[in-house]
Amino acid sequence: MLSSFILVIARGGEALPPGHSGYRLFLLAQVGAYFIGFWWRGGQTPGMRTWRIRVEGADGSRLTLARSALRFGAAVLSVAALGVGFWWMLADAQARSWHDRLSGTRMTPAAAGRG
């Protein structure tokens, strides 16, 4: 909300028209920065900490910035496919979603004391 407020101030108090594609990209970039940043820095968003899960490389490695960004981009595809990419994990032998498969990541329980 704060960034949208700043955007309105920068526009001289004028709100963007409904459905403005630039504003939608602006919001997507903010969501991306949130997830990519948390996944890269510690493998967990605050919500993931609550549920005691983390994301890591398929080999157990820590996510790089590039892999975090790839995972986010692939998650957008999972959502764009009406969520099928998320539901895929129910049929997958390793319980991995499309974005986990495409980015070489996996979800695991967080180890005690790691976040």
Secondary structure, DSSP 8 states (H G I E B T S, - for coil): -HHHHHHHHHTTT----TT-HHHHHHHHHHHHHHHHHHHHHHS--HHHHHHTEEEEETTS----HHHHHHHHHHHHHHHHTTTHHHHGGGTSTT---HHHHHHTEEEEE--TT--
